[in-house]
Amino acid sequence: ALSRISAGSPMAGSKAVLVALRDRRAAAALEPAEIAFGGPFIARGYLGRPDLDQKAFVPDFTDFTCAEEGRLYLTGDLGRWREGQVELLGRRDFQVKLRGFRIELGEVEAAVRSAGARAAVCVLRPGAGGAPALVAYYEPGADGQASEAAVRAACGRLLPRYMQPQSVVQLSKLPRNGNGKVDRAKLPAPSPASGTMADGEAPVAFPESPTEKAIAEIWAEVLGTDVRRIPADADFPELGGTSLLVGRATGLMRSRLRAPGLAGTAMYQHSTIRRLAPVVWAAREQAATVEASVMEGVACRMEVRPPACQPMSAGLSSTRPWALFVQLGGIFLLSIAVDSVGLSPLLWGMYFIHARYGVAAMVAYFPLGAILDLLVQLLMCIMLKWVVVGRLQPGRYPLWSTTYFKWWFGNVLMGHMTESVLPMIAETALMNACLRLCGAKVGKGSRVSVLHIADPDLVIMGEGVTVGKFAMLSCSAVLHGHLHLGIVRLGNGSALGPRATLSQGADVPAGRAVLPMSTAPGWHGAVGAVQVQDALIDGGCVGFRERQDVLRAVFGVPLVVVLTSAPSMAAWFLCLQLLLAAQESLGPNAFFVYSMSLVWVYGSCAVISFVAMVILVKRLIVGRLRPGTCRSNHWAEFRHWVHARLVESRDFHDVCHLLVNTELLSWIYRRLGAKIGRRVQIDNFHLVEHDCLDVRDYAVFGSEIVVCCDSRAPWTPAAAAAAAAVPRGRPLGLETVQLCQGANALDHCVFLPGSVVDERAVLGSCSLAHHRSYFPPLSISSGSLRGRAVHLRNHNATKALQMLEDKAMQALDSPVVWWRFNAFLITLALLVKPIAEAMWVLAFFAVGAVWDLEKCGLAVFVVSVPIIHFVLGVLELVGQVGFKWLIMGRFRAGDHPFFGDYHCRWMALMLIGHSAQAMTEILQGTAFNAWFYRANGARVGRNCYLAGLVVECDLLDIGDNVAIGHKCDTTCHTVENMVIKLAPTHIEQGACLLPGSFAMPGTVLEEEAVLLEHSQVLKGETVPRGEVWAGMPAARCCPQSAAA
């Protein structure tokens, strides 16, 4: 029997478009949609039936090339794209809606046929209690082996729970009409014997084989139940299993059943003991072969062992007096460079010019002062880089040595540049020049977007290289007590997709592209999420790009600098006038209090003015960026670039970060053109083409999400580029990204053009929604494997978790709860935002109270203010620790619904921590950061290198000599369906997380375990002692030395 029926691909000269069922757009791959045909062969219409013409013939919304508007004929048939062909799913007339979900009955029928049925039909009929339910009827195959149990098993394996038939009826022959079609009206009513799976008469089967019994014992241990109560065909979630328990059970099966190669996704994709047992058996059979190859290829050749397999200690202490003195001096210098508001030429120049020459001269100076501000920041960072750090050389250096401290200083300095300064000049020739001044080798014509680059001395880019948003060039890593430095190369015409990572030793060949959320072979060989393809050739001429570079450098950068500084200038001028008005009438004490209060006036005005400026520029200058269009002239390209620089600036990111989960943030995105539904829990995300984003009601949007809507990028899949090249094919351009009602997209995801997340589907942390991808309702996907997310399972919450989700939804629907929560967060954000400026004002007053500026001179004043500001910054960290214990107390593992007391305190703590973000970033990689972790409740061992992100310190247990690299994430929480889930994370002695890796809640890294760059350990998993893992999601790997 055929489980899938394919209609093939469009013939030459014709056109097939699959139209989404909810709105008029081209459907993503695997998304059920209505089949439509276009081209010169379709009929002019129905004879004498204009009503049918209006329903069936619609304008061709995918055709942007023809002068005459084309038409599409809607067939009423349902299908989806699968491997370049149209798979038939039935008629649109047979689409039903059950419990809020749209169900294509053809998909259910296909699942029934996959069990061996010759023919199948599914209908919606009244079930128990009169409620509508799905009923599947089928004819058994020629061998008669398609039993009802086999059909139910196939439906449970292939369909989410909301699509599984409640009743299954076997008929010797389906009733048919004169045309040979199934007569649905003559289908018999299901008997009680064909009721739900729970009511079926089939006896419960228990584990029989030794492997099944061993798995059952492990399940009983993690679930805390009797092994005799675990059937062989029961789903793990139905027994009370959670994703955290899945990880723990998988780790126990690897160790006890000697199956180290068992994938972390195995229990998600094979959720019953009967289905899981063959997978475990296969992993056991492969274990001996894998171990033999490891011994032969690595352990027996000690001279070429990769660095990850060489545990050792540097022997130096991070807390010896000389090391502490060097770290303290470096922190002081970095605090001046990173938080340099008090040394701004713009603010000081405006102050003195206003005092001496008046308002007109101050306004005239403002554009020059804004540009000087940017130049001073750039020159200060470049000067400190060469004076303090110098040029770094590849090699291995002991941790806490002189070379390490130089590297650490440069690492923090470049982190500040890439987040604050370089976004203003990204994708210009000035960006390339700046990277060259920092030591990188960048070829002519390269387009470098906002990226993470810590060691420019070790980066070599050829000509015409394209680097996408937030790509990471990881030329360094702290591993087993040593700092490892290596070169990263990108060949001519190569490309690096958004959030892609290149580790040291990576060499991307000319004309090749590393896909988003992927990597290329590096210093440990081809391990992890490696995915490289031929780069899509830019169809534009070289002259166009060169002229655009000149336009951006000469006019664009000054314009962006002035626009981003204008709100601060307006707020500063307002506060200055209020200050001068009160200076004569108030006494010294009252004047001090009044001046400090003006800082909050300045902060609020600056935020409001900046948001208003970005919205006005978008609506009045940039205009709407419509899906399906392409930028084809200099003016359109220039406007798009200016808008990108504004929304990717540090100021815009800070504003969005302060307003997370508020209706005000949704309002800002709506004004920029995005379609944001009702009661959306939205965090800050990175997007330029807001008009191409469609987020429906009750969706949850995590933090640091990257949304790309332009399909003309070099990393666009070759299949999409080939389809666009066909005459009348779907062109490349701006495409919509859609999150349907109740969908979840968690932290650090990447959305590519045309991707769709359907109702209540979950895209887990660090997931890739590849080009024109589709995630079905209630599906849970994660990671990036071969350029696309991995489907784990379908949502099936336990009763306790379902109660928490329902509680959060009830609170979300309550206007009182919703607006009270918004008022609390917005008020707190406005109070927290100006704290950084208040520290500088307080430092000025403190110095002015001791020294007289006229007697001591300006030099003493300029030197003293940064010292006082640094002391205040340290006191701010102490205050943050105090607030943590006052507001939150000790974090504890468990689940907490949104909008409750815990959620409010959790959000308040993160907002307060934002005020000291600059200082906490400077502490990363020093012994003082370990002290800060301990003060917040973490258990941290000796000589630990800590440079990652952490929130719930109480749940973090770190052993001696642990290394957590730059941009690592060890937060102990996840958010799913508006429920905060916390679990402890354990990183034992000598374990290492290399840059860009993620340890999800509940993770255990045993002694000397290593998680390579750009890898993610799933919740609850254990990385055994001494093993090396890589990938998204991570799995055990056999790294190879570069010398091998």
N, C-alpha and C positions, 0 to 999 in steps of 0.2 A: 504494500500500500504506500502511496505517496504522502509524506508528511508535509511537503511543500509543493505548491503548484506555481511554476514560473511561466510568465508571459513572454520572457525573453527581453531583448533590448530593441529600441526603436530602429526601424529600417532607415536606410539612407534617404535623406531629404525630408523625413518627418521629424516630429518632435513630441516627446512624452514628458509631461510635467506632473509631479505628484503634489497636489494642493493640500496644504494643512487643513485639518478639519475645523479648527477654531477660528482661524483668520486667513486672509488672502496672502499667503506666502508659500514659497517652495519648501517642501518638507525635507527634514534631515534624513540621513541614512537610517533605515530600520524604523522610521516613524510611520505608523499607519496613516494613510492619507487617501484622498480621492484621486483616481487616475484621470488625467486630462490629456488630450492630444492637440497638437498645433501643426502648423505648416500649410502648404498649399493644397493638401488633399482633403481637408475637412469640408463638410457640406456648408452651404450658405445658410441653412436653417431648416426648420420644420415648415412644411407647406401649410400656409393658412393658420399657423399656431404661434402668434407672436408671444403668447404667455410662456410657451415652452422654450422659445428662443431666448427669452430674458433669463430663464433659469439655467439653461444648459450652455449658452455661449457667453463667455466673459472676455474682457480685454486681456491680452497676454502681458501680465505684469512682470514677466522675466525678460522681455525683449526690449533692450535699450539701444539697439543698433539700427533698426529699420526706420525709414522715414515714415512709412505707413504703420499704423497701429495694428498689430497682429491680434488674432483671436485664439482662444482655447475652447475646446469642447469638453465639458464635464460629463464623464461617462456614467457616473453613479457607482462605478466599481471601486472597491477598496484594494489597496496594495501598498507595497513599500519597496524601497530600493535595497537590494541585497547583492553585493558583489557585482554591481553594474547592471543587474537585471531586475525586472519588476516581478515581485512575488505577489500573487493574487491572494486576497484575504476574504473575498466575498463581496456582497453588495452593501452600499451605504444604507439601504433600506433595512438591513439586518443589524445595524449598529444600535445598541441599547445603552441605557444609563442605569447603573445599579449602585446604590449607596454612594452616589456622587461621582462615580467613575464611569467613563465611557469605555464600553467593551465592544470590540469587533468580534462577532460570533465566529467569523472565519478563523481567527487565531485559536479559539477553543477547539474548533473542529479539526484544525491541523494537528493540535496536540493529541487529540483522540486517535487520529489516523496513524500517528507515529508509534502507537502501541500495537499496530498490526491490523487495525480495522480497515475494511475495504471501503466503507463509506461512513460518513458521520454527519450529523446535523445537531445544532444546539439552538435551543429556544428559551425564552424567558416565560416562566409559568408561576402561578401561585404555589408557594411552598407551605411549610408548616406554619400554622397560624395565619395563613392568608397572605403573608409577605412574599413579594416576588423573589424567585430564585432561578438559577440556571439549571437546565436539565439537558444532558447530553444523550443522544440516541446514536447507536452505531450498528453496523453489520459486521460480524467477525470476518476475518480473512479466510482464504481457501483452506488454511490449515486449522482454522477454528481455535487458535491459541490466544486470541485477544479476550482475555477474561476481564471482568469488571475490576478486579484488583489491579491488573496490569494497566488498564485505562486510567484508573485513579492515580497510580504511581507515576505514569507519564505526565498527567496533568499537574501533579504536585511538583514534578521536576522541571517542567517547562513554563509553567504559568505562575504568576503571583497569586496570592490567596484570594484576592477579590475577583479573579477570573476563573477560579476552579469551580466546576459544576457541583452543585449540592447533591444532585441525583444523577446516576448513570444507568441507562436502560439499554440492554442488549436485545435487538430484534433480529429475527432470522432474515427479514427483508424490510427495508424502509418503504413506506407507502409513497407512491409516485403518481403524478398526474399524466395526462396524455402526452405532454412534451418531454417526459422522462425526468422531470425535476421532482425533488422531494416535496410531497404535499404536506406542509407543516400542520395544516388544519386537521389532518387525520392521524396525527401522532397520538398514541394512547397516553393517558395520564400515568405518571410514575407510581408504582406500587410502593407501599411502606418498606418493602424489602430492598428497594433501590434508593433508600434515603441517604442521609449524610454519611460521611466516612465513619463518624463516631457511632452511627446506628447500624453499620453493616454487620453481617453475620459472620464475616471471616474471622477466624480465631486469631488472637494476638500472638505473634511470633516473637520469641526471645532469642538472644544471641546463641549461636550453636558452635561455630568454629573457634579455635583457640584465639585467633586474632580478634574476632568479634567480642569474645568474653573479656579479653584484655582491655579493649576499648571501653566496654561497658563499665569495667571497674574504675577506669580513669574518669569517665563521665560521672559516675556515682560519687567519686571523691571530690571533684570540683563543684558538683551541684549540692553536695551535702545530703544525699539521699541513699536509699537502699538499692543495691545493684539489681535486686529482683524486681524492681519497679521500672526498669528501663527496657522497653521493647526494642526489637531490632529495627523496626520501621518508624519509630517515633522521631520527629524532628527535634534537634537540640534546643531551639528556641521555645518550642512548646513544652519542654520539660523545665523551663525556667532559665535556660542559658542566655547569657548576655555576650556581647562582643568581648568584654574583658575576660569572661570565663572561657570563651573560645580560644583566646591566646594562651591562657594557662593550660588548658587541656592539650592544645597542640604541642606546647613545650614538654609536657609529661609524656606524650606519645613518642616524641623524638628521642627522649632519653631512655625511657623504660622499654620501648619496643624496638630500640636500635634502628630508628628510621630518621637519621639526621637530615635527610634531604626532603622530608615531608614539607610541602609548601604551606606557608602561613594562611593561604586562602582555601586550603583543602576542606576544612570543616564548614566554611561558608558555602562552598559549592557542592559539597556532599554532606548534607546535614543529618543523615541517618546512619546508624551503625552499619546497616547492610550495604549502603552505598560507599561508606568510608573505608570499610575493611579492605577491599581490593586495592585502594589507593595506598593504604598503609603497607600492605603486603608488597606492592611494587617498590615502594620506597625502601623497604628492608632488603629486598633483593638487590637493589642498586647500591646499597651502602657499602658492601664489601668491595665492589669494583671501584667506586669513587675513592674509598680510602686507599686502595692500592695505587691509583693514579696520583693521588696527593703525595703519597710517600715516595713514589718514583719521580714525580715532577718537581717536588719542592723540598721535602725533608731530606732526600738523599743527595741534594745538590746544595749544600749549605752556602756555597759561595755566591749563589744567585737567589737566595731567599728574598722575597719582597719585604719592604720595610714593615708592613703590617704584621708579618709573621716573625718579627725579631724583637720580642719583649726585652727591654733593658731600662736602666735608670741612669739619669745624667749625674746624680750624686751631688747636685747643688741645691741649696735651700732657698726658698723664696723669701724667708723671713730673717736672713742674716742681715746685720746692720747696714752693710754697704748696699745690699740689694734694696732694702726698704728706703734708704736715702735716695737712690736713683729713681725708684718708682714714685716717691713723693715729689721730687723735682719735676719729673715728667708730667705728672698729673697737674701740677701748678701751671706749667707752660701750656699744656693742652687746654686747660680751663680758660686761659686767655684767648687762645686761637679759636676754640670751638664756640665759646659764649662771649663774643666780642661786641655786644651791644654798646657797652660803655666806651668803646674806642672807635665808634662809627664816625667817619668823616662827614657823613650826611647830617647826623644829629648835631655834632659839635659845630660844624660849619653853619648850619641853619641858626643855631643859638647865637653865635658871635655876630653873624651878619645881620640878624634881626635886631640885636642890641645896638649895633653901630649904624646900620644903613637903612633899617626899616623893612616893612613887609614886602615891598616890591622887589628889593634886592634879594630877599630870602627866596621868593618864588622863582626868580630868575636863576638862582644858584641851584635850585632843587634838581633839575635833570643832570647837571654836572656832578652834584653830590651823590646822586644815586649810582651813577656809573663809577665814581671814585670808590664808593662803598664796595662794589663788586670787585674792583681791581685790587683794593687793599686786602680783602679776604683771600683772593687768589694768590697775590704776591706773598702774603704772610705765610700761607700754607706751603707754597713752593720753596720759600726761603728756609723755613724750618725743616722741610724735608731734606734739602741738600746740606744744611749746616749740621743738623743733628744726626740724620740717618745716613746720608751719602748714598752711594750706589750699592744695592744688595747683589750678592753673587749666589748662584745656585750651590747647594751643598747641604750638609747636616751639621747643626750646631746644638750644643747642650742647652737645655732649658734653664732659664734664669742666668744666662751668661751675658756678656756685654753685647754680643751680636743679637741675642734675643731681645734685649731691651731696646736696641735701635729699631729692630723690626717692629716691636710692639708700638713704639712711638709713631712710626710711619703708618702702621696699620690703622690706628685710631685717627690719625690726621687725614688719611685718604678716605676713611669712612665718613668723616665730616664733609669733605669736599664732594663726594659722590651724592650725598643726601641734601646738602644745602646749596652748593655753588654750581656744580656741573649741570643740574637740571635746567638752569637758565640758558645754557649754551648747547644743550644736547642736539645732536643731529645737524651740527654745523662744522665748518672748517675750524672754528675757534675751539671746539671741543677736541678735535684732533691735535691742534697746536698745544692746548693745555696738557693733554696726556703726554705729548712729546717733552714738554718742559718738566714733567714729573718723572721722565726716564723711559717711557714706553716708545716702541718703534711702531709708528702708525703710517701705513701707506696712503698714497694719494687717493682721494675720492671715497674714503670710507665713511659710512654713516653709523655713528655710535649713539645709541639712545641712552636713557638713564640705566646705569648698570652698577654692579658691585665689583670694584677692582681695588684690592688692597696693596698690591705689589706691582706698580707699573713698570719697574725696572725689568721684570721678568716676562713681559708681554710683547709679542712680536705679531703685528698684523700686516698682512699684505695689502695690495691695492684693491679698492672696491669691496671691502669687507662690510657686512651689515650685522650689527649687534642689536638684538631686540631688548624690550623692556625687562629690567631687573635680571638680566643674565648675569651669571657669576663667573669671573675668571679667578679661580682659586689656585694661585701659584704657591701657596704656603699651607702648612699643616703642622700642628703639634701632635706628635705621635710617640708614645713610649719614651717620654722624658727628653725628646729632642725636637728641635725646630727643623723641618724639612722645607727647603726652597727649591723650586724647579721652574722651568720655562714652559710657557703656553704659546703655541703658534697657531695662527689662522692664515691659511693660504689665500692667494689672490681670488677674489670673487666668492669667498666662502661666507657662510652666514651662521648666526647663533640665535636660536629662537627665544621667545620670552621665557624667563625662569630656567633656561638651560644652564648647565654647569660644566665647565671644563676644569678638570683637576690638573695639577702640575704634570708635565710630561705629555699632555695632550697635543696632538698635531692634526688639525683639521685640514684635509687636502684641498687643493684649489677647486673651486666650483662645487663644493659639497656643503650641505646645510645640516646642522644639528637641530633636531626637532624640539619644539617647546617641551619643558619639563623632562628633558632627556639629557644625555651626556655622550661623550665620545671616549674611546680608549685613552687611558692616562697612565700614571706611574704604576698602577697595579693591573694593567692589562684591560682587556675588553670585558669588564664585569659591571654589573648594575644595569641602570636604565639606558643602555646604549642604543641609540637610534639615529642613523645618519642616512641622508638621501641626497640626490642631486638637487642643487639649489635652483629655484625657479628664476629664470633669467629675466631681468628687468627690461620691459619693452620700451622704456623711454630712452631718448638719445642722451649721449654724454653731455652735450652742450646744454641741455635743459637743466641737468643736475648742477653743472658748474655755475650757470647763471642764478639758479636758486640758492646756491651756497653764498654767492656774493650778496644777494638780496637779504638773506637771513643775517649775515655777519654785519653788513653795513647799516641796515635799517631795523632788522628784526630784534637783535639782541638789545640795542639801546631802548627800543620801544618796550620790550618785555621788562627790562630793569626799571624803567620809569613807571610802568603800570603797576608792578608789584610793590613799588615803594610809595606810590601816591597815597594809598589808604593810611599808611603809617604817618606820612607827612601831614595829612589832613587832621588826624587824631592828635598828633604832636602839637600842631599849631593851635588847636582848640584848647588843649591843656595848658599851653604856654600863656595864652591870653587869660585864662582863668587864674593861673598862678600869678601873673603880673598884677592882675586886678586885686588880688588878696594880699599881696606882699606888703603894702603899706599899712593896711588896716588891721592885720593880725600880728600878735606877738610871736616870739621865737617858738614857743611850744605849740601854739595853735597853728603856726605856719608849717611846722614839721608834720603834724597830723594831717593838715589840709593837703600838703604835697604828696604824702603817701596815699591818700585817698584818690588823688588825681590819677595815680597809676592804674587804678581799676577803671576809671573813666576812659583813660587812654586805651587800655586793653579791649574794653567792650566796643569802643568806637572803631578801633583798628580792625577787629573781626568783622563787624557789620559792614564797614566800608569795603573791606577786601572782597567779601562775598558778593556785595552789590556790584563791584567793579567787574568781577569775573562773569557774572550773569549778563551785565550790560554788554560787555565785549562779545560774548557768545551770541546774544540775540540781535545786536545792532550791526556788528561787523562780520562775524563768522557766518551767521545764518544757520539754517538747518542742514544737517548732513544726512541726506536721505538714503535709506537702504537701496542698493542697486546702482548707485551713482559712483563715478570715478572722478578724481581731481585731475583735470586735463589742461590746466593753464597755470601760469605763475601766480596769479592773484589767488586762486582757489587753494593752491598748495601752500602759499604763504600764510593765508588766514588760518588754515588747518594747523600749521606749525605754531603760530602765535597762541592759538587756543591750547595746544598741547603743552606748551611751556607754562602756561598759567595753571592748568589743572594738575600738572605734574610737579609743581613747585613745592618746596618744603612748607611754605605758608599755607597753601591749600590743604596739604596733607595734614598739618597740625589742626586746622579748623575742623576737618572731617573726623579726625581722631577724637577730638573733644566732644563731638556731637553724636557719637555712635549710639545706635538703637533709639534715636529720637525722631519724632515726626519732622523736626526742623531740618534734619539731614535729608530726609526723603523729599521735603519741599525744595531744598537746594538742587537736588538732582533732577526734580521735575522741571524746575525753571531752566535747567541746562538742556532739556529736551528728552530726558529719559521718561519712560512710562513706568511709574512706580505705583503699585496698587495700595490697597487699604491695609493698615496695620502691619506694615512690613518691618521686620527687624533687620535693619541694614547697617552694615559697618562700612568703614572706609575701603574703597576699592579703586583701582587704577584703570581709568577709561578715558579716552578722548572723544570718541564718537557716541556721545550720550543718546543721541536720537535713535541709535540702533539697539538700545537696551530695553527689554520689555520684562518687567518683574511684576507678577500678579499678586493678589491678596495673600496675606499671611505667610509670605515667603521669608526665609531666614538667610541672610547674606553674611558670611564670615569676614574676617579681616585679611588685609593684604592680598586680595583677589585681583588678578589681572584679566581684563576683558579686552580682547582684540577683535575688531569687526572688519578689518581690511584684509580681504582674501588675496591681495596681490603681493603679499609678503614672500620672500625667497623660500620660506619653509612651508609654503602651501603644498599639500600632498600632490604628487604627480598625477594621480587619477583625476583630481578636480581640475588641474591645469589642462589635461588632455581633453576633458569634457568641454571646457570653455573654448578650446580651439576649434571644436567642430562647428560648422555653419549652423546658425540658429541655436547653438548650445547655450547653456546657462553661463553668463559672463562672470568674470572675477571683478569684484568691487566691494562695496560696503554691504555687509549682510547682518541680519538681526540675530541677537543672542536673546533667548527667552527662558525665563524661569516661571513655570506655571504655578497655580495656586498651591500653597503649602510646601513648595519645594525647598530643599536645603542645599546650600553651597557653603562648605566649611572653609576654614582658613587656608590660604596659600594655593587656592585652585587657580587654574588657567582656563579661560574660555576662549575658544577659537571661533571664527565666523560661522554663523549658521547653526550653532549648537543649541539644543533644546533639552531642558530638564522638565519632565512632565510632573503631574500633580503628586505631591508628597514624596517624590524621589529624593534621595540623598546622595550628594556628591561629597565624599569624605575629604579630609584634609589632604593637601598635596595631590589633588586629582587633576587630570587633564581631560577636558571636554574637547575632543579633537574636531577637526573641521567637519561641519555638517553632521555632527553626531546626535544621537537621540537616546535619552535615558527614560525607560518606561515608568509608569506610575508605581510608587512604593519600592522601586529598585534602590539598592545601596551599592555604590561603586566607589572605588578608591584607587589612587596611585596612577602610574603611567608605565605600561608594559607594551613595548613595540609601538609606541606612539599613540596609545589610547588607554583609557581607564579600564580597570579590571572590575567586572561585575562580581560582587561578593555574594549577595543574597537579596531576598525581598524582605521588606520591613515586616516584622512579626514581634511586636512588643509583648513583654510579660504583663500580667495584670497590674502589678505594682507600678511599672513604668507607664502603662497606659493611663493609670489614674493620675500620675504626675503630668502627662501630656494633656489630658483633659482639663486638669486644674489650670494649667498655663493658658489653654485656649479660652477657658471661661474668663480668666482675668484679662486676656487680650481683648475680648469682646465687651468688656465693661468700660464705658466711657470714663467713669470716675477713676478706676485703676490706671487706665491708659494715660490720661492727661495728668494725673498726679505723678506718675512715674516720669513723664516727659518734663514736667515743671521741676522736679527734683534734679534731674540730670543736667538740664540747661542752666539752672541757677548755679549748680556746683561747677559746671564748666566755665562760666563767666567769672566765678571767683578764683578758679585755679589758673586760668590763662595768664593773667598779668604778674604772676609771682616772680617770673624770671626778671622782668623789668623792675619790679619792686626791690629785688636784691641789689640791683645797680644803684637805684635811688638811695636806698639805705646806706650803701657803701659811700656814696658821695657825701651824705650828711654826716656819716661817722668821721670821715677824713676832714671835712670842713669844720667839725666841732673841735678838732685837735689842732689842726694847722691853719694858719692864715695864708690864703692863696697869694696875697700881695707881698707878704714878707718871705715866705718859703719858696715861692716860685712855682711855675706850672709843672716843672719836672718832678718835684717831690709829690705833687698832687697826682700826676699821671702814674707814678710808680706805686703810690700808696693805695690807690683805689682798687687795682686788681688784687692786691694782697688781702685787703679787707673783704672784697667780694669772694675770694676763694675761701676764706674762713666762714663766711656766711653760707657758702655752698655746702661746706662740711656740716654745719649746723642744720642745714635743710635736710641732708640725708639722715641725720639723727632724728629730726622731727618726723621724717617719713616712717622710720622704724617705729617711733612712738605711736603714730597714727595707725599703723598696721595692727599693733597689739590692742589699741583702744577700740578701733572700729570692728576688726575682724576676729581678734583673738587668734586661736590656732585653727588652721584649716584642717578639716577632717574629710575622709573619703565618704562618698555617697552621691545621691542624685538630688538635685534641687530645681524646682520649676522656676521659670521666668516670673518676674514681677513680685516675687515674694521678698521677705525680709533679707534672706541670704543674697539674692540677686542684687538688691539695692546696695547692700554693704560691699559686695564684690565689685560692682561698677564704681562706687565711690572710691574704693582703694586704688583702682587702676587709674582713675582720673587724677587723684592726688599724686600718684607716682609719675604721671606725665610731667608735672612741674619740675621734677629733678631728673628728667631723662638725660639731659646733656652730661651731668656729672656721673650718672650710673653707666653711661656708655664709655666714659673715660676710664672708669675703674676696671672695665673688662680686661682680663688678661693679667691682673696684678694680684698680689697677696691681699690687698685691701678689699677686693671683690669677694674673696672667701670670707673675710670678716663680716662683710655686709650680708652675705648669705646666712651666716650663723646668727647674726643679730635678728634676722627675720624668721628664724626657726629652723633652718636647714641643718642637717648633720653633714659636715664637710671635713674630710681628712686633710692630711698635710700635703703641701707642695702641689696643689691642684691648679691647673690652668682652666679658668672658667670665663668663657666669652659668649655664652649663649643667652637665650631668652628664658626667663623663669618668672612665674607669678606666685604659685603656691609653694613657698619655700618649706613649709612644715612637712610637705609630702615628699620632699626630695632627700634622698639618702645617698651621699657621695663618699666613696672610700679614698684612700691615699693615692697620690700620683695619678689622679684622673684628669683627662683632658677633654674639655667640651669646647669645640671650635666656634669660629665666627659664623654668625647666622644660623646656629643650631637652635632647636626648639625643644626644651625640656619642661614646658608647662604641663601641669598635671591635670588639665581639664580638657574636655571636649564639649561641644554644644550640638545637640541633635533634637529636632522637633521641639525647640524651646525648653529643653531640659539641660541643665548644667551637670555634667558627670565628672566626678573627681575620683582619682585613684593614685596611690603612691608609686613613685618611680625609684628604682634602686640601681645605682651605678657603682659596681664594686671596684676594688683596688686595681689600678692600672688599666682600667677600661678607657677607651678613647672613642669620641664622636668627632669625626672630621667635619670640616666646614660644610654647612648646608644640609646637615642630617637632622632627622627628627626622631625622638624617642617618645612615643605616644604614652598616655597614662597607663599605669600598670606594668610598664616595661621593666625588665630586669636584664642588665648587662653584667654578666659574671666576670670574674677576674681576667684581665688581659684581653677581654673581648674588644673587637674593633668594628665600628660602623663607618664604612667608607663615605666619601663625599656624595651628597645628593641621594641619600637613602632614608628610608622610613621603616621603623619597626612598628608593626601593628599593635593595637592595645592588648596588654596582658601577655605578650610574647616574651620568651626568655632567650637571650643570645648566650649559648653555653661558653664555658671557660675557654679562652684562647681562640675562639672561632672568629672568622672575618665574614661580615655580612655586607651585602650591597643590593641596591635596587629599590624600586617603588611599586609594591611593597618589598621590603628587604628579605633576602634569603641567603643561606649559606653559599659561599663562593670560594673558588680556588684562585686567589690573586697570583699574577705572574710578575716577576721582577722585570724592570726595564732592561736590565742587563742580560736577561735570559735570551 
